[in-house]
């Protein structure tokens, strides 16, 4: 199982998701397109792709010219029924690839905030049987629209679209369920200045204090979510490789 990993930021690696994918038999090829790595022009040689998060805005093509070829590549993966998995910025880019807009969310989200698995999500192969309410790491100010033909799988009170499926094999998430506890703590301990710029000193201090408490309370369960969903996505990659999954449907963006 060959999986392409598109890493949009040096400080947002595949983390725990990568560990579980490798344990499931995946061989990972990680590229940093904004750091000079050239993306492949086709999905040839890969069975699926993971698109990770980053601080970029998903519509900022002027500052990040790698986005346009990335979107073409994501559509090509989908057309070949090769599974996609997007996290945070990666989920936003997937929504854009399938014809939707990305905008600033009404609320800035940071920490292990509550999100709900929708009724449709409870019947989805990746999420079925999991607890309806999850607490998963968030760090974002943007949000995506639900692509036409897409299915909302998870939702939150301050961000409507937390996860979606497009066709049978493309999954986009807003939340950061890929992160290990160590990475989540690293973000808090080393990027407090980013929160200060966004929330002010008092707001940042309050948010960081809350998040540190949430790590201990919800982190292990969030990592369990990562383990289960990663294995199920890996099983999907294997099934599509073996021709056991029908060609993905859904509207394609021009």
Backbone torsions as a table, in degrees:
resi	resn	phi	psi	omega
1	UNK	NA	113.7	-178.2
2	UNK	-103.6	120.8	-176.6
3	UNK	-120.8	125.8	173.7
4	UNK	-83.6	130.4	176.7
5	UNK	-112.9	116.1	176.6
6	UNK	-97.0	107.7	-177.7
7	UNK	-99.4	113.1	-174.0
8	UNK	-84.3	-12.3	-178.2
9	UNK	-152.4	141.0	-177.0
10	UNK	-62.4	-26.9	-177.4
11	UNK	-94.6	7.1	179.6
12	UNK	-126.0	69.4	-178.7
13	UNK	-76.8	177.1	-178.5
14	UNK	-72.1	-22.0	168.9
15	UNK	55.2	-133.1	-174.0
16	UNK	-63.6	-33.9	176.7
17	UNK	-56.6	-41.5	178.6
18	UNK	-64.9	-39.5	178.5
19	UNK	-60.7	-45.4	-178.3
20	UNK	-70.9	-34.6	176.6
21	UNK	-64.1	-43.6	179.5
22	UNK	-65.7	-36.7	176.3
23	UNK	-63.7	-27.6	178.3
24	UNK	-85.0	1.0	176.1
25	UNK	102.1	7.9	-178.7
26	UNK	-81.6	144.0	169.6
27	UNK	-106.4	123.6	-171.8
28	UNK	-101.4	135.7	170.6
29	UNK	-117.0	110.3	-174.4
30	UNK	-101.6	127.1	178.2
31	UNK	-123.5	140.8	175.7
32	UNK	-112.5	89.7	-173.8
33	UNK	-64.7	-28.9	179.2
34	UNK	-82.1	-7.4	177.1
35	UNK	-103.2	7.4	176.1
36	UNK	113.0	-11.4	178.1
37	UNK	-71.2	136.6	179.5
38	UNK	-89.0	129.4	176.8
39	UNK	-73.9	148.2	174.4
40	UNK	-65.3	152.0	-179.0
41	UNK	-81.7	-19.3	179.1
42	UNK	-138.3	165.8	176.4
43	UNK	-78.5	3.7	-175.8
44	UNK	-53.4	133.4	179.4
45	UNK	90.5	-6.8	179.7
46	UNK	-120.6	147.8	179.3
47	UNK	-102.2	-13.8	179.6
48	UNK	-172.1	170.9	-178.4
49	UNK	-142.7	142.2	174.3
50	UNK	-114.4	131.7	179.9
51	UNK	-117.4	118.5	-171.3
52	UNK	-93.9	177.6	-176.4
53	UNK	-85.1	-178.1	179.5
54	UNK	173.0	171.2	-177.0
55	UNK	-81.8	-4.0	-177.1
56	UNK	-69.3	158.4	169.5
57	UNK	-93.9	132.8	-168.1
58	UNK	-66.0	-15.5	178.4
59	UNK	-102.7	7.2	-174.8
60	UNK	-87.4	68.9	-178.3
61	UNK	-68.9	-28.1	-178.2
62	UNK	-64.1	-43.0	-179.6
63	UNK	-85.8	-22.9	-175.7
64	UNK	-131.0	77.0	-175.4
65	UNK	-65.1	-12.3	177.4
66	UNK	-69.8	-15.6	-177.1
67	UNK	-62.7	-43.5	-174.9
68	UNK	-63.3	-49.6	175.0
69	UNK	-64.8	-28.6	177.2
70	UNK	-64.2	-44.1	179.0
71	UNK	-61.7	-42.2	176.9
72	UNK	-60.3	-41.0	-179.2
73	UNK	-66.0	-41.0	178.7
74	UNK	-62.4	-42.1	178.0
75	UNK	-64.0	-37.2	179.1
76	UNK	-66.0	-40.7	175.0
77	UNK	-57.8	-45.9	-176.7
78	UNK	-66.3	-40.8	179.5
79	UNK	-62.4	-28.6	178.7
80	UNK	-93.4	11.2	-179.9
81	UNK	54.8	42.9	174.0
82	UNK	-105.4	121.1	-170.0
83	UNK	-58.4	143.8	176.0
84	UNK	-118.3	146.3	176.2
85	UNK	-140.6	112.1	-178.4
86	UNK	-112.7	137.5	179.3
87	UNK	-121.1	126.9	177.4
88	UNK	55.7	-112.8	176.4
89	UNK	-53.2	-37.7	178.4
90	UNK	-61.0	-40.2	175.9
91	UNK	-66.6	-38.9	177.6
92	UNK	-63.4	-42.3	178.7
93	UNK	-65.3	-36.2	176.3
94	UNK	-64.5	-43.5	177.4
95	UNK	-59.5	-41.2	177.8
96	UNK	-65.2	-41.9	179.7
97	UNK	-58.7	-30.4	-177.7
98	UNK	-101.0	21.4	166.7
99	UNK	99.8	8.0	-177.9
100	UNK	-105.2	169.5	179.6
101	UNK	-97.4	154.6	170.8
102	UNK	-117.1	133.6	-177.0
103	UNK	-139.5	170.0	174.6
104	UNK	-69.9	130.6	178.8
105	UNK	-74.1	156.9	179.3
106	UNK	-66.1	-25.4	-178.5
107	UNK	-129.7	142.2	172.2
108	UNK	-83.0	127.8	-176.0
109	UNK	-113.1	130.0	177.9
110	UNK	-149.6	132.3	178.8
111	UNK	109.1	-175.6	-177.6
112	UNK	-88.3	78.3	-175.0
113	UNK	-86.6	153.2	-178.3
114	UNK	-74.1	135.1	172.1
115	UNK	-135.5	152.6	-174.3
116	UNK	-112.3	138.5	169.9
117	UNK	-79.5	126.2	-177.5
118	UNK	-72.9	166.3	175.0
119	UNK	-55.2	-38.3	177.7
120	UNK	-67.3	-37.2	178.6
121	UNK	-65.2	-34.1	-179.0
122	UNK	-67.5	-15.9	177.0
123	UNK	-104.6	1.7	-178.7
124	UNK	-80.4	143.3	-178.3
125	UNK	-57.9	-29.5	-178.6
126	UNK	-80.4	-29.3	-169.9
127	UNK	-115.3	-9.2	-176.2
128	UNK	-57.0	135.4	176.2
129	UNK	85.7	-6.5	178.6
130	UNK	-82.5	158.9	179.3
131	UNK	-57.8	134.5	-176.4
132	UNK	-59.9	-32.0	177.4
133	UNK	-106.9	129.7	178.4
134	UNK	-121.5	154.0	172.8
135	UNK	-121.3	106.8	-172.4
136	UNK	-130.9	146.7	-176.7
137	UNK	-58.8	133.3	176.2
138	UNK	-125.2	145.0	168.2
139	UNK	-160.3	92.6	-178.7
140	UNK	-163.1	154.7	172.8
141	UNK	-118.1	-12.5	178.6
142	UNK	-101.2	166.7	175.6
143	UNK	-146.9	163.1	-178.9
144	UNK	-116.9	155.5	170.4
145	UNK	-81.7	160.6	178.9
146	UNK	-83.3	118.6	-179.4
147	UNK	-58.5	145.9	177.7
148	UNK	-59.4	127.5	-176.7
149	UNK	90.4	-8.0	178.7
150	UNK	-80.0	163.3	-178.9
151	UNK	-120.6	123.5	177.8
152	UNK	-74.8	125.8	-176.2
153	UNK	-107.1	-30.0	179.5
154	UNK	-141.1	150.0	-177.6
155	UNK	-146.8	161.1	179.0
156	UNK	-138.0	167.6	-177.8
157	UNK	-75.3	-28.6	-178.8
158	UNK	-109.8	1.1	174.8
159	UNK	-152.8	109.7	-170.8
160	UNK	-63.4	-47.3	-173.4
161	UNK	-100.3	101.1	179.8
162	UNK	-102.3	-19.7	176.7
163	UNK	-164.4	147.1	176.1
164	UNK	-147.4	158.1	170.5
165	UNK	-117.7	137.9	176.7
166	UNK	-121.7	119.3	-171.2
167	UNK	68.5	-146.6	-178.0
168	UNK	-104.0	-12.4	-168.8
169	UNK	-130.7	0.3	-178.4
170	UNK	-109.1	121.8	-178.0
171	UNK	-125.4	125.4	175.9
172	UNK	-119.4	133.1	179.5
173	UNK	-122.7	144.5	172.2
174	UNK	-86.7	-32.7	-175.8
175	UNK	-79.9	159.7	-176.4
176	UNK	-99.3	65.0	-179.0
177	UNK	-77.1	-3.1	179.3
178	UNK	-79.5	-15.0	-169.7
179	UNK	-81.6	140.6	171.4
180	UNK	-78.2	167.7	175.9
181	UNK	-61.4	-40.5	-179.6
182	UNK	-62.2	-41.0	179.7
183	UNK	-68.5	-41.6	178.7
184	UNK	-59.9	-42.5	178.8
185	UNK	-67.7	-36.8	177.1
186	UNK	-60.1	-42.8	178.8
187	UNK	-59.6	-45.6	-177.7
188	UNK	-66.7	-43.0	-174.6
189	UNK	-74.2	-23.2	-173.7
190	UNK	-114.7	-9.5	-177.0
191	UNK	-125.9	28.6	175.8
192	UNK	-60.9	-30.0	179.8
193	UNK	-64.8	-29.9	176.9
194	UNK	-66.4	-42.1	178.0
195	UNK	-67.0	-36.4	177.8
196	UNK	-63.0	-40.7	178.4
197	UNK	-63.8	-30.8	-177.7
198	UNK	-87.3	-40.1	-169.4
199	UNK	-114.3	-8.0	-172.3
200	UNK	83.3	164.7	-174.6
201	UNK	-62.0	-47.1	-178.1
202	UNK	-65.8	-44.2	179.8
203	UNK	-63.8	-39.3	179.6
204	UNK	-66.7	-42.8	179.4
205	UNK	-60.9	-44.4	179.4
206	UNK	-63.5	-43.1	-178.3
207	UNK	-66.1	-42.9	180.0
208	UNK	-65.3	-41.7	178.7
209	UNK	-61.1	-44.7	178.1
210	UNK	-61.9	-45.2	-176.7
211	UNK	-63.3	-39.5	179.6
212	UNK	-61.1	-38.9	176.5
213	UNK	-67.3	-34.1	-179.6
214	UNK	-70.2	-32.7	177.8
215	UNK	-52.9	-50.1	-175.9
216	UNK	-70.1	-32.6	-174.4
217	UNK	-82.8	-37.6	-171.4
218	UNK	-119.8	-10.1	-171.9
219	UNK	-60.5	-43.9	-176.7
220	UNK	-65.4	-41.1	179.2
221	UNK	-66.2	-37.5	177.1
222	UNK	-63.8	-37.7	177.2
223	UNK	-68.0	-31.6	173.8
224	UNK	-64.8	-40.4	175.6
225	UNK	-58.0	-44.8	178.9
226	UNK	-59.4	-46.0	-178.5
227	UNK	-60.1	-47.2	-176.6
228	UNK	-68.1	-47.8	-175.6
229	UNK	-69.6	-36.0	176.6
230	UNK	-61.1	-46.9	179.7
231	UNK	-61.2	-40.2	-179.4
232	UNK	-68.0	-38.3	177.1
233	UNK	-67.6	-39.6	176.4
234	UNK	-61.0	-39.9	176.7
235	UNK	-63.2	-37.4	177.5
236	UNK	-64.2	-42.8	177.7
237	UNK	-59.9	-45.4	179.3
238	UNK	-62.0	-43.2	-178.5
239	UNK	-65.0	-41.4	179.4
240	UNK	-68.5	-36.5	177.8
241	UNK	-61.9	-34.8	-179.5
242	UNK	-86.9	2.2	178.0
243	UNK	77.0	22.5	-176.8
244	UNK	-93.4	-1.1	178.7
245	UNK	-119.1	131.8	-179.4
246	UNK	-66.1	158.7	179.0
247	UNK	-55.7	135.7	-177.3
248	UNK	-65.1	141.3	174.7
249	UNK	-99.2	-160.5	-179.8
250	UNK	103.3	156.2	179.6
251	UNK	-72.1	138.9	175.9
252	UNK	-99.1	139.9	177.7
253	UNK	-84.6	146.3	178.1
254	UNK	-75.6	NA	NA
